């Protein structure tokens, strides 16, 4: 696939949106799609728990459910549009350039509907199987400028399910580019959302966390080891990036699934550094403020912060293992000293003695004696890509393990 060389991405996107082969809305099958989603992903149990003030007991288990969890509006919209696309083009070959969302159940369901995923070979997407006239869905995370333009030039019908919050970040980095500012992006440089965002930027530097941001600010204010800087951010900066030249004019953006408090702290850190370096009177000449934190991400993180105030024995954080927003929910639990297990579904609860889970920043592993004896209070939350039904299945599995006659007998 040849990369697109597009300087004015705003003009390019406006022209693309006028194409008859580009679709940013549904196809008039909304009610049918919503009915399918409800049938396949709705949870009667979660509805019951919500009606009981988000607390529900069965036998020895008391579940405390986060007040905001599961499918966000952007995810539900993307999945519904994918369902509508299958209905609109019943005989067409349909592709998705990536996972529609970070949830294995939803992605597997789309494959059952004969929707194909563009394969990845040696770390790169292989579009060679996509043919002119076929239908291609861009996922909720978006797609790069080069991918989208390639598919447009190939003559594909494009269905763009990009979350509006992600598109909002793109507008932000386009403003940075127009003002000849460097985009400092709080995110994971390999995450597909960030990769798409960077394709709209002119110059960029991706910082993973507050510690990396502090490293950059220290270099801005005091200088340092330039080769070490370039090596540290070799995969997270634009080609030709020069830390001695490109940190003078800065705009902040973020991957929408990052930890809200950390994104805000990073923005304040750079703002303070630029005031220190150039003076308060010249701040607006060197710094572009931002507001690209996703409402749904914020709501789920706020709900998690409330959940950990409960007297919990442990937390189950349910979501795809490659889901960034899910890992940040787990992070909140761990920061508050609560044993937390990131799982992607009920099958990970192997027994009352053994759980398969993914610790922060580590591969999938198992833990023994995860379920305390006697009555237990469990906090439950899920990422924005997790269907309620997956949460229900996990809770039902928890009830079955803890309340089995054998376990009940041991606890007496």
C-alpha distance (Angstrom), angle and dihedral (degrees) to the residues before:
residue distance angle dihedral
X1 . . .
X2 3.80 . .
X3 3.83 113.7 .
X4 3.76 117.5 -119.5
X5 3.79 116.8 -114.4
X6 3.78 102.4 -148.1
X7 3.79 122.0 157.5
X8 3.80 100.2 178.1
X9 3.79 102.5 48.8
X10 3.80 93.0 170.6
X11 3.81 92.1 58.6
X12 3.80 90.6 42.9
X13 3.78 92.2 52.5
X14 3.82 92.7 48.4
X15 3.79 89.9 52.2
X16 3.79 91.8 47.1
X17 3.79 92.3 51.9
X18 3.81 90.2 56.8
X19 3.79 91.2 58.8
X20 3.80 117.6 108.7
X21 3.81 87.7 -138.1
X22 3.81 94.0 58.8
X23 3.81 121.1 82.6
X24 3.80 125.0 -173.8
X25 3.81 96.3 165.5
X26 3.79 133.6 50.6
X27 3.78 126.8 -86.7
X28 3.79 101.5 -116.1
X29 3.80 95.3 -85.3
X30 3.81 94.6 104.9
X31 3.81 97.4 125.0
X32 3.79 91.9 48.7
X33 3.82 91.8 48.6
X34 3.80 93.1 47.0
X35 3.79 90.7 50.1
X36 3.80 90.4 51.8
X37 3.80 92.2 49.2
X38 3.79 91.7 49.3
X39 3.79 91.7 48.2
X40 3.79 93.8 49.4
X41 3.81 103.7 34.6
X42 3.84 110.3 21.1
X43 3.82 117.8 112.5
X44 3.84 121.8 -150.3
X45 3.82 89.1 -170.1
X46 3.81 93.4 57.1
X47 3.79 89.5 48.0
X48 3.81 88.2 54.5
X49 3.81 93.0 48.1
X50 3.79 91.4 49.5
X51 3.81 88.9 51.9
X52 3.82 88.0 54.1
X53 3.81 93.0 58.8
X54 3.81 91.4 -91.6
X55 3.81 93.1 -65.5
X56 3.79 123.8 104.1
X57 3.80 133.4 167.9
X58 3.76 131.2 -158.7
X59 3.78 119.3 172.8
X60 3.79 109.2 -48.0
X61 3.79 95.0 -12.6
X62 3.79 127.0 89.2
X63 3.78 113.6 -173.2
X64 3.78 120.8 -156.0
X65 3.81 108.0 -163.7
X66 3.80 120.8 -156.9
X67 3.80 110.2 -113.6
X68 3.81 91.1 -128.9
X69 3.79 119.7 36.7
X70 3.77 143.6 125.8
X71 3.79 130.3 28.3
X72 3.79 113.6 22.8
X73 3.78 121.4 -154.4
X74 3.81 93.5 -99.9
X75 3.80 93.1 51.5
X76 3.80 93.4 46.1
X77 3.79 89.4 48.9
X78 3.82 92.3 50.9
X79 3.80 94.3 48.7
X80 3.81 91.9 45.4
X81 3.82 90.5 51.4
X82 3.81 90.1 50.8
X83 3.81 89.6 52.6
X84 3.80 90.3 47.2
X85 3.79 90.0 50.9
X86 3.79 91.6 56.1
X87 3.82 89.2 50.7
X88 3.81 93.5 45.9
X89 3.81 94.1 48.7
X90 3.83 103.8 32.5
X91 3.80 95.3 163.8
X92 3.81 100.8 33.9
X93 3.77 126.2 102.4
X94 3.80 105.4 -112.5
X95 3.79 126.3 -160.3
X96 3.80 135.1 -172.8
X97 3.80 118.1 -152.3
X98 3.82 91.0 -143.7
X99 3.78 139.7 -11.0
X100 3.81 106.0 -46.0
X101 3.83 87.0 -131.9
X102 3.80 133.3 -14.8
X103 3.77 98.2 -88.7
X104 3.82 124.1 105.3
X105 3.81 94.7 -153.0
X106 3.80 94.5 55.2
X107 3.80 93.7 43.0
X108 3.80 91.4 49.1
X109 3.80 90.0 50.6
X110 3.81 91.1 54.3
X111 3.80 89.9 50.9
X112 3.80 87.9 53.1
X113 3.81 86.1 55.1
X114 3.82 88.1 57.9
X115 3.79 95.0 -105.5
X116 3.80 110.6 148.2
X117 3.80 126.5 -141.5
X118 3.80 117.9 -140.1
X119 3.83 103.6 -112.8
X120 3.79 123.1 -121.0
X121 3.80 117.0 -136.0
X122 3.80 120.6 -172.9
X123 3.78 90.1 -16.4
X124 3.81 95.3 -50.7
X125 3.79 130.0 99.6
X126 3.78 113.6 -111.0
X127 3.81 109.8 -143.7
X128 3.81 93.9 171.6
X129 3.80 92.0 106.9
X130 3.80 94.1 55.4
X131 3.80 111.0 98.2
X132 3.83 132.5 -161.5
X133 3.78 112.9 -84.3
X134 3.79 95.0 24.0
X135 3.80 121.9 124.3
X136 3.80 120.5 -109.3
X137 3.80 125.3 -169.7
X138 3.79 118.8 -152.3
X139 3.84 107.6 -147.8
X140 3.79 130.3 -124.2
X141 3.81 90.1 -91.4
X142 3.80 90.9 57.9
X143 3.79 129.5 -130.4
X144 3.78 133.8 -99.8
X145 3.77 123.4 -92.1
X146 3.81 90.8 -113.1
X147 3.81 93.7 51.4
X148 3.79 93.5 47.3
X149 3.79 94.3 46.0
X150 3.80 92.0 47.2
X151 3.80 91.3 53.4
X152 3.81 90.8 45.9
X153 3.80 92.2 51.2
X154 3.80 89.9 46.1
X155 3.81 88.8 60.3
X156 3.80 98.2 -113.8
X157 3.78 124.5 152.6
X158 3.80 104.7 -115.0
X159 3.81 122.5 -151.0
X160 3.80 107.7 -169.1
X161 3.82 113.7 -158.5
X162 3.83 94.4 167.7
X163 3.80 110.5 151.3
X164 3.82 110.8 -108.3
X165 3.81 89.1 -129.2
X166 3.80 89.7 59.3
X167 3.80 90.2 48.4
X168 3.81 87.6 51.7
X169 3.80 89.1 59.9
X170 3.80 89.4 50.3
X171 3.81 89.3 55.5
X172 3.79 88.3 51.2
X173 3.81 95.6 53.8
X174 3.81 89.9 44.1
X175 3.81 87.4 58.4
X176 3.78 88.6 51.2
X177 3.79 89.8 52.2
X178 3.80 92.9 47.6
X179 3.82 89.7 52.8
X180 3.84 91.8 44.7
X181 3.82 90.8 -115.8
X182 3.78 127.8 146.7
X183 3.81 114.2 -115.3
X184 3.79 113.7 -131.5
X185 3.80 103.4 -160.7
X186 3.80 121.5 -163.9
X187 3.76 102.2 -147.4
X188 3.78 149.5 81.2
X189 3.78 109.5 -65.4
X190 3.83 93.3 -144.6
X191 3.81 95.8 47.2
X192 3.80 111.0 111.6
X193 3.80 93.2 -128.1
X194 3.79 92.0 54.2
X195 3.81 91.9 44.1
X196 3.81 88.8 54.8
X197 3.81 91.9 46.7
X198 3.80 92.8 50.7
X199 3.80 90.3 55.2
X200 3.82 87.1 68.1
X201 3.81 94.1 49.7
X202 3.79 129.3 88.4
X203 3.79 99.5 -156.1
X204 3.76 123.2 7.3
X205 3.76 146.5 169.0
X206 3.82 121.0 -165.2
X207 3.81 118.5 -148.2
X208 3.78 118.4 -168.3
X209 3.79 98.7 -158.8
X210 3.78 146.9 -13.0
X211 3.80 92.0 -77.7
X212 3.80 92.2 58.7
X213 3.81 90.0 45.7
X214 3.82 90.0 52.9
X215 3.80 89.2 51.7
X216 3.80 90.4 53.9
X217 3.81 93.2 46.3
X218 3.80 91.5 49.7
X219 3.80 88.8 54.0
X220 3.81 91.0 47.8
X221 3.80 92.6 53.1
X222 3.78 102.8 34.4
X223 3.78 108.1 17.0
X224 3.77 119.9 -130.8
X225 3.76 146.5 171.1
X226 3.81 103.7 -14.9
X227 3.84 96.6 -170.3
X228 3.82 89.6 50.2
X229 3.82 90.4 50.7
X230 3.80 92.1 50.2
X231 3.78 91.7 47.8
X232 3.81 93.3 48.0
X233 3.81 93.2 53.5
X234 3.82 97.9 29.8
X235 3.82 92.8 125.5
X236 3.80 95.8 33.7
X237 3.80 104.1 58.0
X238 3.77 138.4 69.9
X239 3.82 119.5 -95.3
X240 3.80 111.1 -81.9
X241 3.80 93.5 14.4
X242 3.80 111.5 169.7
X243 3.82 116.1 -164.8
X244 3.80 90.7 -160.8
X245 3.79 91.8 56.2
X246 3.81 108.7 23.2
X247 3.81 102.0 54.8
X248 3.78 96.0 68.3
X249 3.81 97.2 85.6
X250 3.80 114.8 35.3
X251 3.77 139.6 -179.8
X252 3.79 123.9 -175.4
X253 3.79 126.8 -135.3
X254 3.78 134.6 156.9
X255 3.75 147.5 -153.8
X256 3.80 99.7 -102.3
X257 3.80 94.0 -128.9
X258 3.81 97.2 58.1
X259 3.79 124.7 112.0
X260 3.80 106.5 -75.9
X261 3.80 96.9 -144.3
X262 3.79 91.7 50.9
X263 3.80 93.3 49.4
X264 3.79 89.6 51.9
X265 3.82 91.7 47.6
X266 3.81 91.1 50.9
X267 3.80 91.3 51.1
X268 3.81 91.4 50.4
X269 3.79 90.9 46.9
X270 3.81 93.6 56.3
X271 3.79 92.0 41.5
X272 3.82 91.2 54.1
X273 3.81 92.1 45.7
X274 3.81 92.8 52.5
X275 3.81 91.0 47.9
X276 3.80 88.7 51.6
X277 3.78 93.0 48.1
X278 3.80 101.6 40.8
X279 3.80 104.6 17.2
X280 3.79 131.8 -105.3
X281 3.80 92.3 -88.2
X282 3.82 91.1 60.6
X283 3.80 98.8 41.3
X284 3.80 95.5 105.9
X285 3.79 89.7 53.4
X286 3.80 90.8 59.4
X287 3.80 106.5 28.5
X288 3.79 134.5 55.2
X289 3.80 114.3 -159.4
X290 3.78 119.6 -137.2
X291 3.79 144.8 -155.0
X292 3.79 108.9 -177.1
X293 3.79 101.2 129.0
X294 3.80 109.7 131.5
X295 3.81 113.5 -117.9
X296 3.81 92.3 -140.8
X297 3.80 92.8 50.9
X298 3.79 89.7 49.0
X299 3.81 92.6 48.5
X300 3.80 93.0 51.5
X301 3.79 92.7 47.1
X302 3.81 91.3 47.7
X303 3.81 89.6 49.5
X304 3.80 89.9 50.8
X305 3.79 90.5 51.6
X306 3.81 88.0 55.1
X307 3.79 93.0 44.6
X308 3.81 94.0 56.3
X309 3.81 89.2 58.0
X310 3.81 87.6 71.5
X311 3.83 118.8 92.6
X312 3.81 94.6 -100.7
X313 3.78 129.6 174.1
X314 3.79 91.8 -161.8
X315 3.80 144.6 -18.4
X316 3.78 130.7 -127.1
X317 3.80 112.1 -155.3
X318 3.78 109.2 -166.6
X319 3.79 124.1 -158.8
X320 3.78 146.5 93.8
X321 3.79 113.6 -51.6
X322 3.81 90.2 -125.6
X323 3.82 92.2 50.2
X324 3.80 109.9 117.2
X325 3.80 96.1 -164.7
X326 3.81 90.3 51.8
X327 3.80 93.6 53.6
X328 3.80 89.9 52.7
X329 3.80 90.4 55.2
X330 3.79 88.8 53.8
X331 3.79 88.9 48.2
X332 3.81 90.8 58.4
X333 3.81 91.7 53.9
X334 3.79 92.9 49.4
X335 3.80 91.9 47.4
X336 3.81 87.3 58.6
X337 3.79 93.1 51.1
X338 3.80 96.7 -108.1
X339 3.83 118.6 138.4
X340 3.79 103.4 -113.5
X341 3.79 131.7 -171.7
X342 3.80 122.8 -163.7
X343 3.80 107.7 -151.0
X344 3.79 132.8 163.6
X345 3.78 98.7 -144.1
X346 3.79 149.9 -21.1
X347 3.81 94.6 -72.1
X348 3.82 89.3 71.3
X349 3.81 89.0 69.2
X350 3.80 91.3 82.0
X351 3.80 97.1 171.8
X352 3.77 140.9 -32.2
X353 3.80 86.2 -84.0
X354 3.81 102.4 40.7
X355 3.81 135.7 49.1
X356 3.80 130.4 176.8
X357 3.79 111.2 -143.5
X358 3.78 144.1 149.2
X359 3.82 115.7 -114.8
X360 3.80 116.7 -150.0
X361 3.78 110.5 -72.8
X362 3.80 93.3 -3.9
X363 3.80 136.8 99.3
X364 3.78 124.8 -98.7
X365 3.80 112.2 -68.4
X366 3.78 140.9 159.2
X367 3.79 131.3 -109.2
X368 3.78 128.2 -160.1
X369 3.79 128.8 -142.3
X370 3.80 91.2 16.7
X371 3.80 94.2 147.7
X372 3.83 112.8 68.3
X373 3.81 119.6 -136.1
X374 3.79 120.4 -104.2
X375 3.81 126.0 15.7
X376 3.79 112.1 -5.5
X377 3.82 134.7 -164.4
X378 3.79 113.3 -150.4
X379 3.78 127.1 -170.0
X380 3.80 113.6 -145.2
X381 3.78 127.4 -162.9
X382 3.79 136.2 149.1
X383 3.76 139.5 -158.1
X384 3.79 124.8 -100.1
X385 3.81 91.2 -99.5
X386 3.80 96.7 52.7
X387 3.83 119.7 104.6
X388 3.80 116.4 -132.6
X389 3.79 89.7 -122.7
X390 3.82 90.6 63.8
X391 3.81 88.9 53.4
X392 3.81 90.5 48.8
X393 3.80 91.8 51.9
X394 3.80 90.0 51.0
X395 3.81 93.1 50.3
X396 3.81 91.3 47.1
X397 3.80 89.5 51.2
X398 3.81 89.9 49.8
X399 3.81 90.8 51.2
X400 3.80 91.4 48.5
X401 3.81 93.8 50.3
X402 3.78 97.5 44.7
X403 3.79 97.9 39.6
X404 3.80 99.5 43.7
X405 3.84 113.1 125.6
X406 3.80 91.6 -113.8
X407 3.79 93.7 54.2
X408 3.79 93.9 41.7
X409 3.81 88.8 53.2
X410 3.80 92.5 52.3
X411 3.78 93.0 51.5
X412 3.81 96.4 53.0
